[in-house]
Amino acid sequence: MKNRTATYTLLLGITLLLFMAAIVTSTSVLFLFGVPVSAFSFWLSATAALICLVGAIYTFVPVFRGRWMVWTLAGLLVIAGLCWYVSATTYDLSFDGQTYHQEAIMLLAQGWNPVVDPPLLAPSQEEIAKMDGKEILTAFYLWINHYAKGPWLLDAVMYKVTNQIELGKMFNLLLLFSSFLLSVAAMLAAYPEKKTRAVLISLLLACNPVVICQATSYYIDGQLGSLILIICALGVLLFKRYHGWVLAALCAALMLLAEVKFTALVYAVLLGGGIFLLFLFYDKQRRWKRLLAAFAASFVLAVAVVGYNPYVTNTLTKGHPFYPLAGPHAVDIMTYNSPHDFRGKSSIEKLAISLFAKSENIAGKDETSLKLPFTLTSAELKVFNAPDVRVAGFGPLFGGALLLLLVVLVTVLAGDRRKAAPVLLISGILLASVLVNPESWWARYVPQLWIIPVLIAIAGLESRSVFSRNASRMLLGVLLINMVMVNSSHISDQSWVNEAAKQQLADIKASKKTVLIDFHHFNSNRLRLQEAGIPFVEGKIDDKDTNAKGLVASRARYVLK
């Protein structure tokens, strides 16, 4: 690659990506041989990533390779240091993160091997009787036994290396950085003279509200959004600058995506198929056969080796690779997570309502409220303190942005559709991946929807029509304002809640008393107390005990003795 900025961001992005792919792959292979999670996977993967970096530098850099190596390592250290610092100084205060996500990470780090060890047992009737009335709590063992485990493997390996539970969150941030860097490389490969635009648009793409709102939690949908963006960027890079290193990184990204969650496997197949179609229709050198062979090998690795648990084990033991969300005896997790007025509506109707309604985190008996596009209230921004806003989860201005998208799309189709065909093809594949999900109304399930209006705006910016270019700038401006407001609101609120949690722990420690605590299934708080040096005893606390206090952002209750 002739552009130094593009080369540098490519080297950084694929090194981060291959490092994470190596951790997941090596840990999964060791599982098949009966070896549990260990720090060995981390050091093996770090060594492999450095070897790949050296190989990539010798491929892409003709001169001053030693200097390039130093600067690339420096960049990696800065990125890793920032991700480490943010993760180490923040707590995951989310519901799912403090319950089954961290529970799974702890079990894996403590030696549970989901391939060869017996599955976790369902809670007994006596245990269920002690629960606080939330039916979902009785199903935690199902999620840990049968869900895809890619993010948990990353987090468990980091926990083994550092003995600090919060540091696993840094993989969310590493993937965010990788998606930004590879987007810059892809934009510069397509438009080499427009560096400023490449950086700004890549920031807009990478800082997806779903990604940022989950960056300091153990929710996994942010990783889903980052990986889909990475795959799109690598697809463009491969088409523009076909090379084995880019293809290897693309296959690694597809494999990682397939291990995030069940729907992600479907997305990986659709995205891989879309890139294959791009080469089939537009690649004059006819390299689609090599691409097909690489994708097929990646799919087999993702499902039969790295994803042996859950995809193979679920099929053999439960009759469906996506159990417990599909197949015989599937568990309904959506009815009580959906607004009341969504019942009986089609997936398209629910998506349309969610996109043009007020941003709210509602479910059960609550109903959505439609609003005028481009309007917003402070209450709509406030709900983004949560990592999983249900209705209008991309932000209060996103519905208005979609109206602008339609305007740009019409002008592009009317005047420059042949020039914009590759962008339109990628957008179409992304839209198909959104619509294939029956619960696409919930932004966290389809973070790739954020990418589509940005891609259409890029096509509009390259149009010969002045109107189309101006409309595209307006579309990008609305998306940027929306992104800044949502992400700023989330970061500000999480900073406040984190400070409250830190102050509470400091006060408890300063009391020099033993804590009697009832975790109420927020079991990860055990590690938080241990890492803070606070002695505690587990026990049942009467709901009527007026001396009991709640741990910040959890259902755990404690009494100082």
TIROFI-735570 format. One record per residue (C-alpha): residue in one letter; z, y, x. Coordinates in steps of 0.001 Angstrom, whole numbers. Each point is the difference from the previous one (the first is absolute). Example, Ala and Ser with C-alpha at 12.3 -4.5 7.8 and 13.67 -1.06 7.14 Angstrom:
// residues 2
- a, 7800, -4500, 12300;
- s, -660, 3440, 1370;
***
This chain:
// residues 561
- m, 0, 0, 0;
- k, -1060, 3361, 1466;
- n, 2556, 2126, -1859;
- r, 3261, -28, 2019;
- t, 2182, 845, -3002;
- a, -1533, -2825, -1999;
- t, 454, -2407, 2916;
- y, 3626, 988, 532;
- t, 969, -293, -3675;
- l, -1855, -3320, -233;
- l, 1906, -1419, 2991;
- l, 3351, 1121, -1402;
- g, -743, -1201, -3534;
- i, -1241, -3487, 843;
- t, 2792, -600, 2549;
- l, 2656, 750, -2633;
- l, -1836, -2171, -2509;
- l, -487, -2975, 2335;
- f, 3663, 170, 1053;
- m, 1157, -412, -3595;
- a, -2593, -2681, -763;
- a, 1161, -1958, 3058;
- i, 3637, 87, -1170;
- v, -867, -1354, -3447;
- t, -2402, -2622, 1370;
- s, 2253, -1287, 2784;
- t, 3056, -178, -2260;
- s, -1961, -1846, -2691;
- v, -1444, -2510, 2480;
- l, 3473, -645, 1423;
- f, 1231, -663, -3549;
- l, -2477, -2875, -253;
- f, 1638, -1560, 3086;
- g, 3481, 449, -1419;
- v, 892, 3053, 2128;
- p, 1815, 2795, -1894;
- v, -423, 3753, 491;
- s, 783, 1040, 3579;
- a, -302, 2989, 2319;
- f, -2570, -2014, 1955;
- s, -2664, 941, -2564;
- f, 616, 3692, 664;
- w, -379, -217, 3785;
- l, -2953, -2394, -248;
- s, -1743, 2368, -2398;
- a, 746, 3078, 2108;
- t, -1523, -1763, 3025;
- a, -3043, -1098, -2001;
- a, -515, 3547, -1339;
- l, 123, 1442, 3521;
- i, -2534, -2570, 1217;
- c, -2276, 928, -2900;
- l, 452, 3682, 842;
- v, -1111, -620, 3589;
- g, -3026, -1930, -1258;
- a, -911, 2734, -2487;
- i, 285, 2710, 2654;
- y, -2311, -1932, 2315;
- t, -2432, -334, -2900;
- f, 11, 3534, -1420;
- v, 866, 2128, 3060;
- p, -2540, 110, 2864;
- v, 1988, 2122, 2498;
- f, 3577, 1100, 786;
- r, 1366, -3150, -1640;
- g, 3374, 282, 1702;
- r, 455, 3503, -1389;
- w, -983, -1205, -3448;
- m, 2519, -2827, 228;
- v, 2806, 2415, 867;
- w, -839, 2402, -2825;
- t, -421, -2789, -2532;
- l, 3341, -1557, 950;
- a, 1592, 3442, -215;
- g, -1429, 458, -3493;
- l, 1276, -3407, -1083;
- l, 3479, 765, 1344;
- v, 115, 3351, -1835;
- i, -1077, -1637, -3271;
- a, 2439, -2897, 415;
- g, 2807, 2409, 900;
- l, -588, 2158, -3073;
- c, -142, -3041, -2292;
- w, 3130, -1443, 1622;
- y, 1913, 3280, -400;
- v, -910, 530, -3653;
- s, 843, -3609, -900;
- a, 3270, -24, 1954;
- t, 1238, 3240, -1572;
- t, -810, -836, -3629;
- y, 1347, -2582, -2412;
- d, -2067, -2008, -2434;
- l, 1700, 1108, -3224;
- s, -2504, -1573, -2391;
- f, 920, -2629, -2606;
- d, -2445, -2705, 1122;
- g, 566, 810, 3659;
- q, 3783, -403, -206;
- t, -255, -3198, -2024;
- y, -2641, -2665, 519;
- h, -2081, 1625, 2783;
- q, 2875, 364, 2459;
- e, 1501, -3274, -1242;
- a, -3247, -1764, 1000;
- i, -65, 1762, 3375;
- m, 3588, -1054, 726;
- l, -659, -3608, -984;
- l, -3083, -206, 2210;
- a, 1795, 1631, 2939;
- q, 2928, -2402, -420;
- g, -2295, -3007, 424;
- w, -1368, -912, -3432;
- n, -3487, -1495, 453;
- p, -1852, 171, -3350;
- v, -2549, -2606, 1150;
- v, 2306, -2878, 980;
- d, 3406, 898, -1474;
- p, 936, -626, -3643;
- p, -661, 2934, -2328;
- l, 2867, 2207, -1084;
- l, 1855, -1393, -3004;
- a, 174, 1713, -3359;
- p, 3379, 1618, -735;
- s, 2469, -2138, -1929;
- q, 1093, 825, -3515;
- e, 3321, 1171, 1394;
- e, -1768, 2402, 2358;
- i, -2254, 1256, -2775;
- a, 3049, 621, -2172;
- k, 1346, 2371, 2671;
- m, -3172, 2082, 86;
- d, -200, 3442, -1579;
- g, -2387, -780, -2813;
- k, -3264, 510, 1899;
- e, -2163, -3045, -647;
- i, -2189, 807, 3021;
- l, 2943, -688, 2306;
- t, -82, -3684, -910;
- a, -3569, -213, 1346;
- f, 522, 1339, 3525;
- y, -197, -3511, 1399;
- l, -3452, -349, -1601;
- w, -1354, 3080, 1733;
- i, 1363, -1028, 3403;
- n, -1199, -3607, -294;
- h, -3463, 656, -1364;
- y, -1219, 3515, 893;
- a, -2252, 802, 2974;
- k, 2098, 652, 3091;
- g, -2080, 2046, 2458;
- p, 2097, 3214, -77;
- w, 3238, -2008, 26;
- l, -1095, -1813, 3162;
- l, -602, 3311, 1775;
- d, 3381, 1309, -1106;
- a, 1895, -3207, 839;
- v, -1472, -110, 3509;
- m, 1021, 3629, 579;
- y, 3502, -805, -1272;
- k, 231, -2875, 2476;
- v, -1016, 2343, 2835;
- t, 2250, 2955, -884;
- n, 2748, -1392, -2269;
- q, -486, 3105, -2174;
- i, -1223, -684, -3525;
- e, -1500, 3455, -604;
- l, -2410, -126, 2954;
- g, -2368, -2378, -1793;
- k, -1142, 2975, -2080;
- m, -1852, 1313, 3035;
- f, -2929, -2315, -774;
- n, -724, 2116, -3090;
- l, -360, 2985, 2305;
- l, -1962, -1861, 2677;
- l, -2547, -1020, -2633;
- l, -110, 3586, -1285;
- f, -784, 1231, 3533;
- s, -2590, -2737, 489;
- s, -1722, 916, -3276;
- f, -126, 3674, 987;
- l, -1309, -695, 3506;
- l, -2678, -2439, -1135;
- s, -1042, 2374, -2788;
- v, -528, 2745, 2595;
- a, -2075, -2403, 2103;
- a, -2078, -1006, -3035;
- m, -552, 3595, -1127;
- l, -1123, 999, 3493;
- a, -2302, -3017, 215;
- a, -1652, 1140, -3232;
- y, 182, 3781, 617;
- p, 530, 503, 3772;
- e, -220, 3805, -23;
- k, 2714, 564, -2610;
- k, 3302, -705, 1769;
- t, 2208, 2334, -2011;
- r, -1296, -1390, -3277;
- a, 508, -3544, 1297;
- v, 3659, 662, 788;
- l, 769, 1812, -3263;
- i, -1688, -2560, -2225;
- s, 1606, -2862, 1928;
- l, 3423, 1571, -551;
- l, -763, 266, -3706;
- l, -1060, -3651, -107;
- a, 2900, -1362, 2050;
- c, 2732, 2033, -1717;
- n, -634, -1682, -3333;
- p, 2987, 774, -2282;
- v, 666, -3723, -466;
- v, 102, -465, 3787;
- i, 2299, 2971, 691;
- c, 2357, -725, -2909;
- q, 577, -3508, 1352;
- a, -39, 803, 3730;
- t, 3774, -172, 478;
- s, 602, -2944, -2317;
- y, -783, -3713, 75;
- y, -2431, 297, -2891;
- i, -3325, -1498, 1079;
- d, -2599, 1902, -2033;
- g, -204, 2754, 2603;
- q, -1101, -2610, 2532;
- l, -2557, -1122, -2561;
- g, -1423, 3532, -209;
- s, -87, 469, 3778;
- l, -1705, -3341, 612;
- i, -2684, 637, -2614;
- l, -760, 3349, 1637;
- i, -85, -1712, 3410;
- i, -2497, -2558, -1309;
- c, -2242, 2729, -1428;
- a, 125, 1924, 3297;
- l, -730, -3090, 2098;
- g, -2851, -921, -2353;
- v, -1603, 3389, 657;
- l, 622, -302, 3745;
- l, -1507, -3468, 80;
- f, -3079, 1195, -1858;
- k, -423, 3041, 2238;
- r, 1072, -1538, 3336;
- y, -103, -3777, -364;
- h, 2208, -1663, 2593;
- g, 2138, -3118, 365;
- w, 3255, 1953, 420;
- v, -571, 1856, -3263;
- l, -889, -3244, -1767;
- a, 3139, -1671, 1371;
- a, 2126, 2921, -1230;
- l, -1683, -151, -3416;
- c, 724, -3730, -322;
- a, 3608, 633, 1064;
- a, 352, 2695, -2662;
- l, -1424, -2278, -2703;
- m, 2449, -2723, 1028;
- l, 2967, 2400, -52;
- l, -1071, 1317, -3391;
- a, -126, -3515, -1459;
- e, 3624, -561, 1089;
- v, 1437, 3098, -1705;
- k, -7, -1276, -3597;
- f, -2037, -2132, -2401;
- t, -2290, 2764, -1260;
- a, -651, 969, 3613;
- l, -1751, -3331, 596;
- v, -2391, 873, -2836;
- y, -476, 3484, 1463;
- a, -733, -1512, 3431;
- v, -2718, -2203, -1481;
- l, -1549, 2919, -1892;
- l, 112, 2369, 2973;
- g, -1367, -2622, 2370;
- g, -2741, -703, -2527;
- g, -782, 3702, -283;
- i, -376, 420, 3761;
- f, -2177, -3117, 66;
- l, -2241, 1540, -2684;
- l, -207, 3229, 2003;
- f, -1356, -1950, 2971;
- l, -2216, -2187, -2161;
- f, -1747, 2972, -1604;
- y, 20, 2655, 2732;
- d, 355, -1634, 3427;
- k, -3443, -97, 1583;
- q, 1171, -2373, 2753;
- r, 935, -2662, -2569;
- r, 3456, -767, 1383;
- w, 1344, -1149, -3367;
- k, 83, -3659, 1078;
- r, 2444, 722, 2829;
- l, 2032, 2125, -2364;
- l, 114, -2740, -2615;
- a, 1153, -2574, 2565;
- a, 2773, 2307, 1266;
- f, 1185, 805, -3526;
- a, 22, -3679, -978;
- a, 2119, -859, 3057;
- s, 2349, 2884, -795;
- f, 384, -1213, -3592;
- v, 842, -3557, 1087;
- l, 2551, 1339, 2502;
- a, 1534, 2301, -2602;
- v, 372, -2646, -2717;
- a, 394, -3350, 1760;
- v, 1925, 967, 3150;
- v, 1725, 3387, -165;
- g, 285, -226, -3772;
- y, 843, -3708, -159;
- n, 3140, 1198, -1705;
- p, -554, 1177, -2682;
- y, -3652, -735, -824;
- v, -157, -3681, 926;
- t, 3609, -856, -853;
- n, -183, 1765, -3366;
- t, -3171, -1913, -872;
- l, 1462, -3362, 1037;
- t, 3401, 444, -1648;
- k, -668, 2341, -2935;
- g, -3686, -497, -805;
- h, -1124, 3564, 777;
- p, -195, 2042, 3243;
- f, 1366, 3079, -1785;
- y, 3068, -1602, -1589;
- p, 2331, 1363, -1435;
- l, -2254, 2825, -1230;
- a, -2829, -2292, -1153;
- g, -589, -3608, -965;
- p, 2361, -2386, -1817;
- h, 3455, 1439, -705;
- a, -1023, 3498, 1116;
- v, 2721, 2650, -147;
- d, -657, 3214, -1942;
- i, 1136, 2929, 2150;
- m, -2085, 2681, -1716;
- t, 1249, 263, -3585;
- y, 3334, 1578, 916;
- n, -1659, 2036, 2783;
- s, -2582, 1597, -2306;
- p, 305, 2985, -2359;
- h, 358, -1056, -3618;
- d, -3319, 1514, -1109;
- f, -1918, -2195, 2488;
- r, 655, -3122, -2040;
- g, -3162, -1360, -1582;
- k, -2286, 2298, 2009;
- s, -2729, -1135, 2379;
- s, 271, 509, 3752;
- i, -2613, 2779, -144;
- e, 1891, 1820, -2753;
- k, 3270, -215, 1916;
- l, -1653, 1266, 3182;
- a, -1581, 2957, -1825;
- i, 3280, 955, -1657;
- s, 1917, -234, 3270;
- l, -2507, 2164, 1884;
- f, 120, 2830, -2540;
- a, 3670, -140, -1005;
- k, 3053, 1752, 1397;
- s, 1389, -1547, 3176;
- e, 3016, -1983, -1182;
- n, 1902, -3075, 1146;
- i, 432, -1532, -3453;
- a, 26, -3501, -1452;
- g, 1394, -2022, -2884;
- k, 392, 2080, -3163;
- d, -1295, 3237, 1560;
- e, -3538, 1212, -710;
- t, -2493, 1987, 2057;
- s, -868, 3652, -626;
- l, -3569, 1221, 442;
- k, -497, 3488, 1433;
- l, -2681, 2523, 871;
- p, -1658, -703, 3378;
- f, 1020, 2274, 2907;
- t, 3372, 773, -1597;
- l, 3348, -1063, 1432;
- t, 3747, 495, -269;
- s, 2838, -263, 2503;
- a, 1217, -3089, -1865;
- e, -3270, -1767, 827;
- l, 507, 603, 3708;
- k, 3673, -1001, -159;
- v, -823, -3560, -1103;
- f, -1670, -620, 3354;
- n, 3399, -497, 1577;
- a, -707, -3626, -986;
- p, -2373, -2258, 1970;
- d, -1643, -1470, -3090;
- v, -755, 2679, -2615;
- r, -1599, -1812, -2894;
- v, -2019, 2508, -2032;
- a, -2401, 2371, 1832;
- g, 1369, -1341, 3271;
- f, -2598, 1750, 2178;
- g, 1340, 3404, -974;
- p, -199, 2533, -2842;
- l, -3366, 1459, 1110;
- f, -1795, -3282, 612;
- g, -1388, -208, -3550;
- g, -1566, 3444, 389;
- a, -1419, -1056, 3364;
- l, -1751, -2916, -1706;
- l, -1759, 2448, -2343;
- l, -1279, 1880, 3036;
- l, -1054, -3353, 1470;
- l, -2275, -571, -3006;
- v, -1626, 3396, 533;
- v, -653, -746, 3691;
- l, -1247, -3499, -789;
- v, -2544, 1271, -2519;
- t, -1388, 2535, 2475;
- v, -205, -2607, 2781;
- l, -1782, -2510, -2228;
- a, -2398, 2696, -1179;
- g, -1039, 1143, 3456;
- d, 1106, -2132, 2965;
- r, 735, -3497, -1247;
- r, -2058, -1783, 2696;
- k, 1798, 1841, 2779;
- a, 3350, -625, -1671;
- a, -726, -3674, -824;
- p, 2351, -1560, 2625;
- v, 2881, 2257, -1086;
- l, -699, -776, -3640;
- l, -62, -3740, 771;
- i, 3410, 150, 1698;
- s, 1374, 2076, -2877;
- g, -1382, -2515, -2493;
- i, 1690, -2909, 1794;
- l, 3282, 1910, 77;
- l, -324, 759, -3715;
- a, -679, -3680, -697;
- s, 3158, -910, 1929;
- v, 1938, 2437, -2205;
- l, -1426, -1231, -3296;
- v, 472, -3682, 855;
- n, 3762, 588, -77;
- p, 1179, -177, -3634;
- e, 2920, 2320, 836;
- s, -2021, 2658, 1800;
- w, 1859, 2716, -1931;
- w, 2891, -297, 2473;
- a, -1045, 1927, 3117;
- r, 1944, -2221, 2412;
- y, -2171, -2975, -1001;
- v, -3292, 1802, 739;
- p, 613, 2522, 2823;
- q, -3700, -248, 906;
- l, -842, 2140, -3044;
- w, 1081, 3009, 2090;
- i, -2888, -626, 2423;
- i, -2809, 187, -2574;
- p, -3, 3753, -808;
- v, 207, 793, 3723;
- l, -3060, -2166, 702;
- i, -1940, 1626, -2832;
- a, 977, 3428, 1339;
- i, -1328, -983, 3446;
- a, -3315, -933, -1593;
- g, -11, 3340, -1808;
- l, 669, 1933, 3195;
- e, -3177, -1511, 1473;
- s, -2066, 964, -3034;
- r, -2811, 2565, 148;
- s, 1400, 1564, -3170;
- v, 2268, 3016, 556;
- f, 1680, -718, -3338;
- s, 747, -3569, 1048;
- r, 1478, 1117, 3329;
- n, 2206, 2611, -1671;
- a, 1159, -2452, -2659;
- s, 839, -2503, 2756;
- r, 2080, 2596, 1830;
- m, 1827, 755, -3226;
- l, 625, -3727, -561;
- l, 1404, -416, 3509;
- g, 2126, 3117, -455;
- v, 1564, -1326, -3219;
- l, 691, -3360, 1631;
- l, 1558, 1729, 3014;
- i, 2280, 2181, -2151;
- n, 988, -3026, -2070;
- m, 735, -2060, 3145;
- v, 2104, 2729, 1627;
- m, 2060, 605, -3150;
- v, 696, -3666, -707;
- n, 734, -989, 3573;
- s, 2150, 3076, 673;
- s, 2031, -676, -3131;
- h, 561, -3619, 1015;
- i, 922, 786, 3610;
- s, 2365, 2792, -1045;
- d, 1816, -2134, -2557;
- q, 236, -3030, 2286;
- s, 1410, 2193, 2762;
- w, 2718, 1203, -2359;
- v, 863, -3504, -1246;
- n, 33, -1376, 3546;
- e, 2412, 2703, 1102;
- a, 2233, -855, -2956;
- a, -61, -3691, 993;
- k, 804, 810, 3643;
- q, 2867, 2299, -1011;
- q, 1428, -2668, -2312;
- l, -17, -2590, 2788;
- a, 1608, 2503, 2381;
- d, 2741, 751, -2558;
- i, 675, -3695, -602;
- k, 225, -669, 3738;
- a, 2245, 3005, 545;
- s, 2455, -1342, -2607;
- k, 682, -2958, 2354;
- k, 547, -2191, -3046;
- t, -1480, -3380, -865;
- v, -2599, 151, -2723;
- l, 85, -2349, -2981;
- i, -3611, -59, -1164;
- d, -1983, -1574, -2824;
- f, -3622, 68, 1129;
- h, -1558, -760, -3410;
- h, -2946, -1651, 1792;
- f, -605, 2973, 2273;
- n, 898, -2392, 2786;
- s, -1815, 1870, 2768;
- n, 2846, 2516, -51;
- r, 2012, -2593, 1916;
- l, -2089, 797, 3051;
- r, 307, 3732, -606;
- l, 3773, -243, 22;
- q, 13, -2285, 3033;
- e, -2287, 2292, 1993;
- a, 2248, 2958, -932;
- g, 3060, -1909, 1304;
- i, 1712, -107, -3410;
- p, 2207, -3058, -752;
- f, -441, -1371, -3514;
- v, 973, -2862, -2280;
- e, -2239, -1182, -2819;
- g, 1512, -430, -3430;
- k, -425, 674, -3695;
- i, 951, 3503, -1122;
- d, 943, 615, -3618;
- d, -2413, 2378, -1714;
- k, 3019, 1891, -1370;
- d, 1504, 620, 3449;
- t, 183, 3802, 251;
- n, 479, -163, 3772;
- a, -3383, -1665, 500;
- k, -2868, 2044, 1349;
- g, -3689, -780, 312;
- l, -1921, -174, 3256;
- v, -2692, 2670, 7;
- a, -3278, -1129, -1613;
- s, 1192, -3541, -784;
- r, 1980, -1975, -2570;
- a, 2543, -1090, 2600;
- r, 3550, 1182, -793;
- y, 2964, 226, 2346;
- v, 3711, 722, 161;
- l, 1881, 1117, 3115;
- k, 3049, -2184, 660;
***
